[in-house]
Amino acid sequence: MIPIEIAESSLCMTTFEEQNNSKTHQAELDLVQEERELAIIREEDVKLGIARKYEKHVKPRNFKEGDLVLQKIELRRNPIEEDKLAPNWEGPYKITKVIKKKRIENR
């Protein structure tokens, strides 16, 4: 049985030009870097949008040096020992240094 490509040539095979193909291939390779840069810009835009949306619901709290705070216990080390009556907070901890966080500006 003869493959169809050998028996009848396709439009792709009849119009193929190797030099034109290599030029087109090189042009597409040149555009790959531009597409990557656009994807990075879109990714950063999405991340900033998510951060803005998150910060709308966060209540700002201002702490001073010497304040006492509790820290939420996020993960239990051993899930078998996890207990409903276990504390959700640990501490108190004393604030030793206040670090200002830069807020994201709305566009």
N, C-alpha and C positions, 0 to 999 in steps of 0.2 A: 504494500500500500504506500503510495507516494503522499507525503505531507502536502497540504494545500498551498503552502508558501512556495514550494518548488513548482508545482503544476501551474498555478496562476499567481503572478506577482501582484502584490497589493499596491495601493496608491502610495503608501509609505515607502515601499521598496523602490518604486519607479522614480519618485521625486527626491530620493536621498542624495545629498551632496556632502561629502565628508568635510570640506573646508567650511561650508555654511553651517554644518552641524557643530563643528568645534567652536565657531564664533558665537553661535547661539548658546552653546553650553557655557562658554566663558562669560557671556553677558549674564546668564542666570546665576553663575557663581558669584559675580560681582554684586548681584542684588541680594544674595543670601545675608551678607553682613548688614545691609540696610534693614532687611526684614527682622533680623535679630535685635537690632537697636530699637526698632519700633515695638517689638514684643516686650523689651525691657521697660520702655517708657509706659506702655499700657499696664504692665505688671505693677510698676511703682504707683501709677494713678489709682489702680484698684486697691492697693495696700493703704494708700493715704485715705481713700474713701472709707474703707473699713475702720481705720483708726479714728477718723472723725465721727463716724456713727457710734463707735464704742464710747468715745469720750463724752458724747452727749448724755449718756446715762450714768457716768461716773460722777459721784459727788466729790468735789475737791475738798481735801482736808489739809489744814495747815498745822504742822507740828513745830514745837519749839524745843530747843535743847533742854533736856531734863524731864520732858514729858514721859509718862509711862504708857506703853502700848501693849496690846496682845497680838500675837501672831497666829493666824489661822493654820490649823494642821490640815494640809491638803491631802497627802497620801499616807496611808498607814504602811509601815514597813512590812508587816506580816498580815495578809488579809484573813488568815485563819484566826488570829487573835483579835480581829476587829470586833468591837462591841458597841451596841447601841448606846450604852451609857458612858462610853469613853469620852473624854473632853474633846471639844472641837477647837479649842484655843489653847495656846501655851504662852507662858510668860508670867508676869509682866517683864517687858524689856524697857530699858531706859534709852531715850534718844540721845546719842552722843554728837551727831553732826547732821545738820539739815542740808540736803542737796536739792537745789531747785531744778525741776524738770521743765524743759522747753515745751510749750504747748504747740500743737499743730494749728496753724492759722487757717481760717476759712478763706476760700478763694472768692 
